[in-house]
Amino acid sequence: TRANKEGTDWWDVSTDPAMVQNHNISIAGGNEGSRYMVGFNYFNQEGLFIGTGLKRYTTRVNTEFKIKNVVRIGENLSAAFYDRKPLWEGVAVHTLQPIIPPYDIAGGFAGTRGSNLGNNAGILGRLIPNEDNFSSETKIFGNVYMEVDFLKNFTFRSSFGGSLSNSYTTRFTRHYYENSENNGSNSLQENAQYQNDWIWTNTITYRKKLEQHSFLFVGGMEAVEEGIGRRLQGSRIDYFTDSPDYRSLATGSAGIQNTSSYLTPSSLLSYFGRLDYNFADKYFLSATVRRDGSSKFANQFGVFPSVTAAWRISQEAFMQGSSVFTDLKIRAGYGSMGGQTNVRSQNQYDIYSGRPSDAYYDLSGASNSSLPGIWQAQIGNPSGKWETKESLNVGLDASFFGGKLDLTLDWYNQTTSDLLFQLDIPSVNGSGVRPFRNVAEVSNTGLDLQIINRGNITNDLKYEANLTFTTVHNEVNELAKGLTFFDVDAASTEGRIGARYIRNEVGHAISSYYGYKVRGLFQSADEVAGAPPQVGAAPGRFRFE
């Protein structure tokens, strides 16, 4: 590889202008008894890095039919096909030295194989072969519904929906020869998966208006199941050629690995009620209560109430005729909601596995055979429960001069208790996956301000200007009994430098950086000798407090 004396602009070499296409066509129609809409969309987004991008084809059908003006039946159905070419391997454009050319003298990919060129991988050797790798998915999703009006002020609605998806991925990793650190063999990996989800919602709505009093009540239930499916994966290594024509799981020479697994579904069951009251379009009150149950917890159910109130001052008699205020409203609310999205479906269970690499052992001592066994792959937490986020909010909405100037101001205080997190456990408990536990309380307090100005420069030219201001203060208020801090999982933060540097500690922001404070650099050997002991201390290196 000859040095590129002019210097290689690796950003220019590895990227192209990324065009986006988005085309829509739709047909709609109807009459008093029915309506329909059929649409098609083609979306093509080229990736910024060469060989990457996304194509999506979507079709949509919506219909609704009325029966005697009291029954409505309809559906919303969509089908989509995705063709993805993702960036499978990271490329460090900013760290590759410009003295390295894109290609060597034989026309092959150039990299860091020479001396003193670092250990980053060549860029084009990753991007160009990536064009043969892809991921595709077919997805159908939508819902059918029925609404029935009865007893004058009541409406019953039932909706059932869900999604069906099938995906396939193929990825080939070529031999790398141009880098200072190369892989020993090429490999092929193929994945296939199907997944289903469904949701069923039933509500009864009651509306009533008595002179200036308006009432709305909604009560219902909702059942959800998601993550139903199965995944298959196969891989093989040591192909004698990198040619795309030879890529098949049947042609690799070693390292056969075939796996399959069921996806673990999770379920939600919710009961809810909401009451809205409005007097003269000036005073508003809304109250909601939910009882949510999740299959992710042994303690499945939690109750989460909320209430909000507002006063539209601009509707009062003393505000009528104001040339300044178009609308003025103050509001306040308090409520709670549950959280469980970051927890695995099987978090409450101990799980045992019979994987050969972890549980098989040569009990006979023959060194040529092993006996099957099992090991604890996950430690369960049967006492887990919902996270609870409590929010207090006070706000002001104002519109001035006929809507030319809008102002929205919000102050909020949110406290999340029983925060679910994975803590370290003693090594005597084994190496299984650690469970999520309710370990912390975290608060967020802040102020949000938005000012919008609208106007007309000419009859055909309008403008809108937005100003946004936000403050937020995040703090860990409390941890589980016996804890004053805990560090983030070593596997995600240690890396090559071998130190945890993200800590969650009472009185500090969540996921704060943690480490020594740097006072400066050691200037001489005498300064090193006179300083407190420090690992790796030497002239020119950081000196810590």
C-alpha positions as CSV (number, residue, x, y, z in Angstrom):
1,T,0.0,0.0,0.0
2,R,1.4,3.3,-1.1
3,A,0.9,6.3,1.2
4,N,-1.5,8.9,0.0
5,K,0.6,12.0,0.3
6,E,-2.3,14.3,-0.7
7,G,-4.4,12.9,2.1
8,T,-7.7,10.9,2.0
9,D,-10.9,12.6,2.9
10,W,-12.5,9.5,4.5
11,W,-15.8,11.2,5.0
12,D,-16.1,12.1,1.3
13,V,-14.9,8.6,0.3
14,S,-17.4,6.7,2.5
15,T,-20.6,8.8,2.1
16,D,-22.8,10.0,-0.8
17,P,-25.7,12.5,-0.9
18,A,-28.7,10.7,0.5
19,M,-31.9,11.3,-1.5
20,V,-35.3,10.7,-0.1
21,Q,-38.4,9.8,-2.2
22,N,-41.9,9.7,-0.9
23,H,-44.8,9.1,-3.3
24,N,-48.5,8.7,-2.3
25,I,-51.6,7.9,-4.2
26,S,-55.1,7.5,-2.7
27,I,-58.7,7.1,-3.7
28,A,-61.6,8.0,-1.3
29,G,-65.3,8.2,-1.5
30,G,-68.6,7.5,0.1
31,N,-72.1,8.5,0.9
32,E,-74.4,8.8,3.9
33,G,-74.3,5.1,4.6
34,S,-70.6,4.2,3.9
35,R,-67.2,5.6,3.1
36,Y,-63.9,4.2,1.9
37,M,-60.3,5.1,1.3
38,V,-57.6,3.1,-0.5
39,G,-54.0,4.4,-0.5
40,F,-50.5,3.4,-1.6
41,N,-47.1,4.8,-0.5
42,Y,-43.6,4.2,-1.8
43,F,-40.8,5.5,0.4
44,N,-37.1,5.3,-0.5
45,Q,-34.4,6.7,1.8
46,E,-30.9,6.3,0.7
47,G,-28.4,5.9,3.5
48,L,-25.7,8.5,4.1
49,F,-23.0,5.8,4.0
50,I,-22.6,4.0,0.7
51,G,-24.4,0.7,0.5
52,T,-27.1,1.6,3.1
53,G,-30.7,2.6,2.8
54,L,-34.4,1.7,3.3
55,K,-37.2,1.0,0.9
56,R,-40.8,0.7,2.1
57,Y,-44.0,-0.2,0.2
58,T,-47.2,0.4,2.0
59,T,-50.9,-0.1,1.1
60,R,-53.8,1.0,3.3
61,V,-57.6,0.3,3.2
62,N,-60.2,2.0,5.4
63,T,-63.9,1.4,5.3
64,E,-66.9,2.2,7.5
65,F,-70.6,1.3,7.1
66,K,-73.6,2.6,8.9
67,I,-76.7,0.6,9.8
68,K,-79.8,2.6,10.5
69,N,-77.7,5.4,12.0
70,V,-77.1,3.6,15.2
71,V,-74.5,1.0,14.3
72,R,-71.2,1.7,12.6
73,I,-68.8,-1.1,11.5
74,G,-65.4,-0.4,10.0
75,E,-61.8,-1.5,9.6
76,N,-58.4,0.1,9.2
77,L,-56.0,-2.3,7.5
78,S,-52.4,-1.7,6.3
79,A,-49.8,-3.9,4.8
80,A,-46.1,-3.0,4.4
81,F,-42.9,-4.5,3.0
82,Y,-39.5,-3.2,4.2
83,D,-36.3,-3.7,2.4
84,R,-33.4,-2.6,4.6
85,K,-29.7,-2.3,4.0
86,P,-28.4,-1.3,7.5
87,L,-24.9,-0.4,8.6
88,W,-24.0,-3.7,10.1
89,E,-20.5,-2.8,11.4
90,G,-19.4,0.5,12.8
91,V,-17.1,2.7,10.8
92,A,-14.8,5.2,12.6
93,V,-14.4,7.8,9.8
94,H,-12.9,10.4,12.1
95,T,-10.1,8.1,13.4
96,L,-8.7,6.6,10.2
97,Q,-5.5,8.4,9.2
98,P,-5.6,10.3,5.9
99,I,-2.2,8.9,4.8
100,I,-4.0,5.6,4.1
101,P,-5.4,5.5,0.5
102,P,-8.8,4.0,-0.2
103,Y,-7.3,1.1,-2.3
104,D,-3.9,-0.6,-2.4
105,I,-1.7,-0.9,-5.5
106,A,-3.5,-4.2,-6.5
107,G,-6.9,-2.6,-6.4
108,G,-7.9,-4.2,-3.1
109,F,-9.1,-2.4,0.0
110,A,-6.5,-0.5,2.0
111,G,-6.4,-0.4,5.7
112,T,-4.2,-0.1,8.8
113,R,-2.0,-3.1,8.2
114,G,1.1,-1.0,8.0
115,S,3.1,0.1,11.1
116,N,2.0,3.0,13.2
117,L,-1.4,3.3,11.5
118,G,-3.5,2.4,14.5
119,N,-5.9,-0.5,14.9
120,N,-9.1,0.8,13.3
121,A,-10.6,-1.1,10.4
122,G,-10.6,0.1,6.8
123,I,-13.8,1.7,5.9
124,L,-14.5,0.7,2.3
125,G,-13.7,-2.9,3.1
126,R,-16.7,-2.9,5.4
127,L,-19.1,-0.6,3.4
128,I,-18.9,-2.0,-0.2
129,P,-19.3,-5.7,0.7
130,N,-22.2,-4.7,2.9
131,E,-24.3,-4.0,-0.2
132,D,-25.0,-7.7,-0.5
133,N,-26.4,-8.0,3.1
134,F,-30.0,-7.1,3.7
135,S,-33.0,-7.4,6.0
136,S,-36.6,-7.7,4.8
137,E,-39.9,-7.7,6.6
138,T,-43.5,-8.1,5.7
139,K,-46.0,-6.7,8.2
140,I,-49.8,-6.6,8.3
141,F,-51.5,-4.5,10.9
142,G,-54.8,-2.9,11.6
143,N,-58.1,-3.3,13.5
144,V,-61.8,-3.9,13.0
145,Y,-64.4,-2.1,15.1
146,M,-68.1,-1.7,15.9
147,E,-70.0,1.1,17.5
148,V,-73.5,1.0,18.7
149,D,-75.6,3.9,20.0
150,F,-78.2,3.0,22.6
151,L,-80.4,4.5,25.3
152,K,-80.1,8.0,23.7
153,N,-76.8,9.0,25.4
154,F,-74.8,5.8,25.4
155,T,-72.3,4.5,22.8
156,F,-70.7,1.1,23.0
157,R,-67.5,0.5,21.0
158,S,-65.5,-2.7,20.6
159,S,-62.2,-2.8,18.7
160,F,-59.9,-5.7,17.9
161,G,-56.6,-5.2,16.2
162,G,-53.1,-6.5,16.0
163,S,-50.1,-7.1,13.8
164,L,-48.5,-10.0,11.9
165,S,-44.9,-9.8,10.8
166,N,-42.4,-12.1,9.1
167,S,-38.7,-11.0,8.7
168,Y,-35.6,-12.4,7.2
169,T,-32.0,-11.3,7.5
170,T,-28.8,-12.4,5.8
171,R,-25.3,-11.1,6.7
172,F,-22.0,-12.2,5.3
173,T,-18.7,-11.1,6.9
174,R,-15.8,-11.3,4.5
175,H,-12.1,-12.1,5.2
176,Y,-10.3,-9.0,6.3
177,Y,-6.6,-8.8,5.3
178,E,-6.0,-5.1,5.1
179,N,-6.2,-4.2,8.8
180,S,-3.8,-4.5,11.8
181,E,-6.4,-6.6,13.5
182,N,-8.1,-9.0,11.0
183,N,-10.6,-11.8,11.5
184,G,-9.4,-15.4,11.0
185,S,-12.3,-16.5,8.8
186,N,-15.4,-15.4,7.0
187,S,-18.9,-16.2,8.1
188,L,-22.5,-16.3,7.0
189,Q,-25.5,-15.8,9.3
190,E,-29.2,-16.1,8.4
191,N,-32.1,-15.3,10.7
192,A,-35.9,-15.7,10.3
193,Q,-38.6,-14.7,12.6
194,Y,-42.4,-14.3,12.9
195,Q,-44.1,-12.3,15.5
196,N,-47.8,-11.6,16.3
197,D,-49.5,-9.1,18.7
198,W,-53.1,-8.4,19.4
199,I,-55.2,-5.8,21.4
200,W,-58.9,-5.9,22.3
201,T,-60.6,-2.7,23.6
202,N,-64.2,-2.3,24.8
203,T,-65.6,1.0,26.0
204,I,-69.0,2.5,27.0
205,T,-69.4,6.3,26.6
206,Y,-72.1,8.4,28.2
207,R,-72.6,12.0,27.1
208,K,-75.1,14.4,28.8
209,K,-75.6,18.2,28.5
210,L,-77.8,20.1,30.9
211,E,-78.0,23.7,30.0
212,Q,-74.4,25.0,30.7
213,H,-73.3,21.7,32.3
214,S,-71.6,19.0,30.1
215,F,-70.7,15.5,31.3
216,L,-68.7,12.8,29.6
217,F,-68.1,9.4,31.1
218,V,-66.0,6.6,29.6
219,G,-65.5,3.2,31.1
220,G,-63.8,0.2,29.6
221,M,-61.3,-2.6,29.6
222,E,-58.4,-3.5,27.4
223,A,-56.5,-6.7,26.9
224,V,-53.1,-6.9,25.1
225,E,-50.8,-9.7,24.2
226,E,-47.5,-9.0,22.4
227,G,-44.4,-10.9,21.5
228,I,-46.0,-14.1,20.2
229,G,-43.7,-15.9,17.8
230,R,-40.5,-17.8,17.1
231,R,-37.0,-17.1,15.9
232,L,-34.7,-19.3,13.9
233,Q,-31.0,-18.7,13.3
234,G,-28.2,-20.4,11.5
235,S,-24.6,-19.6,10.9
236,R,-21.4,-21.1,9.4
237,I,-17.8,-20.1,9.0
238,D,-14.7,-20.8,6.8
239,Y,-16.0,-20.4,3.3
240,F,-13.2,-20.9,0.8
241,T,-14.3,-17.8,-1.2
242,D,-16.1,-14.5,-0.4
243,S,-18.0,-14.7,-3.7
244,P,-21.8,-14.0,-3.2
245,D,-22.6,-17.0,-5.5
246,Y,-21.3,-19.4,-2.9
247,R,-23.1,-18.2,0.1
248,S,-25.3,-20.8,1.6
249,L,-25.5,-22.4,5.1
250,A,-24.9,-25.8,3.3
251,T,-21.5,-24.8,1.9
252,G,-19.5,-23.5,4.9
253,S,-16.8,-25.9,6.2
254,A,-16.9,-25.4,10.0
255,G,-18.6,-23.8,12.9
256,I,-22.1,-25.0,12.3
257,Q,-24.5,-23.3,14.7
258,N,-28.3,-23.7,14.4
259,T,-30.6,-22.3,17.1
260,S,-34.3,-21.7,17.5
261,S,-36.3,-20.1,20.3
262,Y,-39.8,-19.1,21.2
263,L,-40.4,-15.5,21.9
264,T,-41.8,-15.0,25.4
265,P,-45.1,-13.1,25.1
266,S,-46.3,-10.7,27.7
267,S,-49.9,-9.7,28.5
268,L,-51.7,-6.6,29.9
269,L,-55.2,-6.4,31.2
270,S,-56.6,-2.9,32.1
271,Y,-59.8,-1.5,33.5
272,F,-60.3,2.2,33.4
273,G,-62.8,5.0,33.9
274,R,-62.8,8.7,33.1
275,L,-65.2,11.5,34.0
276,D,-65.0,14.9,32.3
277,Y,-67.0,17.9,33.4
278,N,-67.3,21.3,31.8
279,F,-69.3,24.3,32.9
280,A,-70.0,27.1,30.4
281,D,-66.8,26.3,28.6
282,K,-65.0,28.1,31.5
283,Y,-64.4,25.5,34.3
284,F,-63.1,22.1,33.5
285,L,-62.6,19.0,35.6
286,S,-61.4,15.6,34.6
287,A,-60.7,12.5,36.7
288,T,-59.3,9.1,35.6
289,V,-58.5,5.9,37.3
290,R,-56.8,2.8,35.9
291,R,-56.2,-0.7,37.2
292,D,-53.5,-2.2,35.1
293,G,-52.3,-5.8,35.3
294,S,-49.1,-7.2,33.7
295,S,-47.9,-10.8,33.3
296,K,-44.3,-9.6,33.9
297,F,-45.0,-9.4,37.7
298,A,-46.2,-11.8,40.3
299,N,-47.8,-8.8,41.9
300,Q,-49.7,-8.2,38.7
301,F,-52.0,-5.2,39.4
302,G,-51.5,-1.6,40.2
303,V,-54.0,1.3,40.6
304,F,-53.2,4.6,39.0
305,P,-55.5,7.7,39.5
306,S,-55.2,11.2,38.0
307,V,-57.1,14.4,38.1
308,T,-56.9,17.7,36.2
309,A,-58.7,21.1,36.4
310,A,-58.6,24.2,34.3
311,W,-60.1,27.7,34.3
312,R,-60.6,29.6,31.1
313,I,-60.3,33.2,32.4
314,S,-60.9,34.7,29.0
315,Q,-64.5,33.5,29.1
316,E,-65.3,35.5,32.2
317,A,-67.4,38.6,31.9
318,F,-64.6,40.9,33.1
319,M,-62.4,39.7,30.2
320,Q,-64.9,40.4,27.5
321,G,-63.9,43.0,25.0
322,S,-60.2,42.7,25.8
323,S,-58.0,43.8,22.8
324,V,-55.0,42.0,24.3
325,F,-56.1,38.6,25.3
326,T,-57.7,36.2,22.7
327,D,-57.6,33.3,25.1
328,L,-56.3,32.8,28.6
329,K,-56.4,29.6,30.6
330,I,-54.7,28.3,33.7
331,R,-54.6,24.6,34.5
332,A,-53.2,22.1,37.1
333,G,-53.1,18.3,37.3
334,Y,-51.9,15.5,39.4
335,G,-51.7,11.9,38.4
336,S,-49.9,8.6,38.4
337,M,-49.1,6.0,35.8
338,G,-47.3,2.6,35.8
339,G,-44.2,1.5,34.0
340,Q,-42.9,-1.9,33.0
341,T,-41.7,-1.6,29.5
342,N,-38.0,-2.2,30.2
343,V,-38.6,-5.5,32.1
344,R,-38.3,-8.9,30.3
345,S,-41.5,-11.0,30.1
346,Q,-39.9,-13.8,32.2
347,N,-38.3,-11.5,34.9
348,Q,-40.1,-13.2,37.8
349,Y,-38.9,-16.7,37.0
350,D,-35.7,-18.7,37.6
351,I,-34.7,-20.1,34.2
352,Y,-32.5,-23.1,33.6
353,S,-30.7,-23.9,30.4
354,G,-29.0,-27.0,28.9
355,R,-26.6,-25.2,26.5
356,P,-23.5,-27.4,25.9
357,S,-21.0,-24.5,26.3
358,D,-22.3,-23.8,29.8
359,A,-23.7,-27.0,31.3
360,Y,-22.1,-30.0,29.7
361,Y,-19.1,-31.6,31.5
362,D,-16.7,-34.5,31.0
363,L,-17.5,-36.3,34.2
364,S,-15.7,-39.5,33.0
365,G,-12.4,-37.8,32.5
366,A,-12.0,-39.3,29.1
367,S,-11.4,-35.9,27.4
368,N,-13.4,-37.0,24.4
369,S,-17.0,-36.9,25.6
370,S,-19.3,-34.9,27.9
371,L,-22.5,-35.5,29.7
372,P,-25.5,-33.1,29.4
373,G,-26.4,-30.9,32.4
374,I,-28.3,-27.7,33.2
375,W,-27.4,-24.4,34.8
376,Q,-29.3,-21.4,36.1
377,A,-29.4,-19.0,33.1
378,Q,-31.5,-16.4,34.9
379,I,-32.2,-15.5,38.5
380,G,-35.9,-14.6,39.0
381,N,-37.5,-11.9,41.1
382,P,-40.9,-13.0,42.3
383,S,-41.5,-9.8,44.3
384,G,-41.2,-7.3,41.4
385,K,-44.0,-4.8,40.9
386,W,-45.0,-1.8,38.7
387,E,-42.9,1.4,38.7
388,T,-45.1,4.3,39.7
389,K,-44.6,7.8,38.2
390,E,-46.4,10.6,40.0
391,S,-46.7,13.9,38.2
392,L,-47.7,17.4,39.4
393,N,-48.2,20.0,36.7
394,V,-49.2,23.6,36.7
395,G,-49.6,25.5,33.5
396,L,-50.7,28.6,31.6
397,D,-52.0,28.9,28.1
398,A,-52.4,32.4,26.6
399,S,-53.1,33.8,23.1
400,F,-52.7,37.5,22.4
401,F,-53.8,39.9,19.7
402,G,-56.1,37.7,17.7
403,G,-53.8,34.7,17.8
404,K,-50.6,36.5,16.6
405,L,-48.8,35.6,19.8
406,D,-49.1,32.4,21.8
407,L,-47.5,31.5,25.1
408,T,-47.5,28.2,26.9
409,L,-45.8,27.8,30.3
410,D,-45.5,24.6,32.3
411,W,-44.0,23.8,35.7
412,Y,-43.7,20.1,36.5
413,N,-42.5,17.8,39.2
414,Q,-42.3,14.1,38.4
415,T,-41.3,11.4,40.9
416,T,-40.8,7.8,39.8
417,S,-40.8,5.3,42.7
418,D,-40.0,1.6,42.7
419,L,-37.8,2.2,39.6
420,L,-36.8,-1.2,38.0
421,F,-33.1,-1.8,37.5
422,Q,-30.6,-4.6,37.3
423,L,-28.3,-4.6,40.4
424,D,-25.1,-6.6,40.9
425,I,-25.5,-9.8,42.9
426,P,-22.8,-11.8,44.8
427,S,-20.9,-14.2,42.6
428,V,-22.0,-17.1,44.8
429,N,-25.4,-16.7,43.2
430,G,-24.0,-17.8,39.8
431,S,-23.5,-16.1,36.5
432,G,-27.2,-16.2,35.4
433,V,-28.9,-13.0,34.1
434,R,-29.7,-10.7,36.9
435,P,-33.4,-9.8,37.5
436,F,-34.9,-6.3,37.4
437,R,-35.7,-5.2,40.9
438,N,-37.6,-2.2,42.4
439,V,-34.6,-0.3,43.8
440,A,-34.9,3.5,43.4
441,E,-36.8,6.7,43.5
442,V,-35.9,9.4,41.0
443,S,-37.4,12.9,40.6
444,N,-37.5,15.3,37.7
445,T,-38.4,19.0,38.1
446,G,-38.5,21.6,35.4
447,L,-40.0,24.5,33.6
448,D,-41.1,24.5,29.9
449,L,-41.8,27.8,28.0
450,Q,-42.9,28.1,24.4
451,I,-43.6,31.4,22.6
452,I,-45.0,31.4,19.1
453,N,-45.3,34.5,16.9
454,R,-47.3,34.4,13.6
455,G,-47.9,37.1,11.0
456,N,-48.3,38.0,7.4
457,I,-45.6,39.7,5.4
458,T,-47.8,39.9,2.3
459,N,-51.1,38.2,1.4
460,D,-49.2,35.3,0.0
461,L,-46.2,35.2,2.4
462,K,-46.7,34.2,6.1
463,Y,-44.2,33.5,8.9
464,E,-44.1,31.6,12.2
465,A,-41.3,32.0,14.8
466,N,-40.9,29.6,17.8
467,L,-38.9,30.2,21.0
468,T,-38.5,27.3,23.4
469,F,-36.9,27.4,26.8
470,T,-36.6,24.3,29.1
471,T,-35.0,23.6,32.5
472,V,-34.8,20.2,34.1
473,H,-33.3,19.0,37.4
474,N,-32.9,15.2,37.8
475,E,-32.0,13.6,41.1
476,V,-31.9,10.2,42.7
477,N,-33.8,10.5,45.9
478,E,-33.7,7.1,47.4
479,L,-32.3,3.6,46.8
480,A,-33.1,0.2,48.1
481,K,-32.4,-0.6,51.7
482,G,-28.7,-0.8,52.4
483,L,-27.7,1.0,49.2
484,T,-26.3,4.6,48.8
485,F,-25.2,4.0,45.2
486,F,-24.8,1.4,42.5
487,D,-22.8,1.4,39.3
488,V,-24.1,0.6,35.8
489,D,-23.5,-3.0,34.5
490,A,-19.8,-3.5,33.9
491,A,-20.4,-5.2,30.6
492,S,-21.7,-2.0,29.1
493,T,-19.3,0.5,30.6
494,E,-15.9,-1.1,31.3
495,G,-14.9,-1.8,27.8
496,R,-11.1,-1.8,27.3
497,I,-10.3,0.8,30.0
498,G,-11.5,-1.6,32.7
499,A,-13.3,0.9,34.9
500,R,-16.9,1.7,35.7
501,Y,-17.6,5.4,35.2
502,I,-21.4,5.7,35.4
503,R,-22.9,5.7,38.9
504,N,-26.4,6.1,40.4
505,E,-26.0,7.8,43.8
506,V,-28.5,9.4,46.2
507,G,-28.4,13.2,45.8
508,H,-27.0,13.1,42.2
509,A,-28.5,12.8,38.8
510,I,-29.3,9.4,37.5
511,S,-26.4,7.8,35.4
512,S,-23.9,10.4,36.4
513,Y,-20.3,10.2,35.3
514,Y,-18.1,9.1,38.2
515,G,-14.3,9.3,38.5
516,Y,-11.3,11.3,39.8
517,K,-11.1,15.0,39.3
518,V,-8.0,16.1,37.2
519,R,-5.9,18.8,38.8
520,G,-3.5,19.0,35.8
521,L,-0.5,17.2,34.4
522,F,2.6,16.0,36.2
523,Q,5.4,18.4,35.1
524,S,8.4,16.5,36.4
525,A,9.7,13.4,38.2
526,D,10.1,15.4,41.3
527,E,6.4,16.4,41.3
528,V,5.5,12.7,40.9
529,A,7.7,11.7,43.8
530,G,6.2,14.4,46.1
531,A,2.5,13.6,45.2
532,P,0.3,11.1,46.9
533,P,0.6,7.6,45.4
534,Q,-1.2,7.2,42.1
535,V,-1.3,4.3,39.7
536,G,0.5,5.1,36.5
537,A,1.9,8.4,37.7
538,A,4.6,9.9,35.4
539,P,5.6,13.2,33.9
540,G,3.0,14.3,31.3
541,R,0.2,12.2,32.7
542,F,-2.9,13.4,34.5
543,R,-2.6,14.2,38.2
544,F,-5.8,13.5,40.2
545,E,-7.1,15.0,43.4
